[in-house]
């Protein structure tokens, strides 16, 4: 992840189980200072069709995988907030991929 305030491209994924990814949407992620690990804000591209689907899934089950450009991934909790999605790194095992 980049320095706080610097945007990076990534994909936000929601997995139904270990073999089926229901959504994988491109997002711009801006890291912010976090308490225990890190927090970030994700924005979908304007007019992106999957934007509302991400919000609906987050309301039902907030555990997603954030796949970064370098190929690494981070389990995150997603909270819809206005036009953005707030991301928080999942605490030890919480929200692990299904």
N, C-alpha and C positions, 0 to 999 in steps of 0.2 A: 504494500500500500504506500502511497505517496505521503508527503508531508501534509499536515493539517492545512486545509484551505485549497489544496491543489487537486484538480479533478483528474480522474482516470476512467478509462473505459473498462467495463466488466459485463458479466451476464448474471442475471438474477434467476435462479432456477428453483422450481418447486417439484419435488420428487414424490410420486405416489407410493413407490417402493424402491428397492435397490436397482431395479431394472427399467422403470418407467418414469421418465421426466415429462410432466404434463405441460410445463411452460418453461421456456428459456428465453428471456427478454433482454435485449441490450439496454444497459443503463450507464449513466455517468455518475460516478461515485466521488463524493468529496468527503475526505476524512476530517474529523473534528477531534478535539481532545476528549478522551474518555476517562471514566473513573477507574475501572479495573483493567480493561484491555483497550478497546477502542470503540468509537461510535462513528457513524457516517450517515450521510444523506444521499439517497439515490434518486435520480430523475430519469424518467423515460424520455425518449425523443418525442418532441411535440407531435401530436396526432398519431402516435404509435398505437396500433389496434389492441395490443396486449396490456396497455396501461390499466384499464378498468379491471381486467381479469386478475392482474397482480393484486390490486386492492381487495377484490372479493376473496381471493384465496387467503390473503393476510388476515382478513377478519375472521375466517373460519379456522385457519391453522397457520400461525405466524412463523413457522420454522422453514427457512429457505437456505439454499446454498448460494453463496456469492463466489462466482468463478472469475478470478482475476486474469488479466492479460498474460501474465507469466505462466499460466496453467495451474497455479495453486488455487485452493478453494478454502472457504471459511464458512462454517455454519453460523447463520445469523438469525436473529429475531427481527421481524419486519413489523413496523407500525405505520399505517397510513396517516399522514399529517398534511392536510391541504393538498398542494400540488406535488408534494414529495413523499418519499418513503423513508422513514427513519430506520436505520439499521444499527443493531447492537450485537456484538459478538456473543454467541451462545456460551453460557457458562458450562464448564466441565460436563460434557455429555448431553446437556439439554439441547434438544432440537437436532440431534445427530441425524444424518440422512437415513431415511427409512429403509 
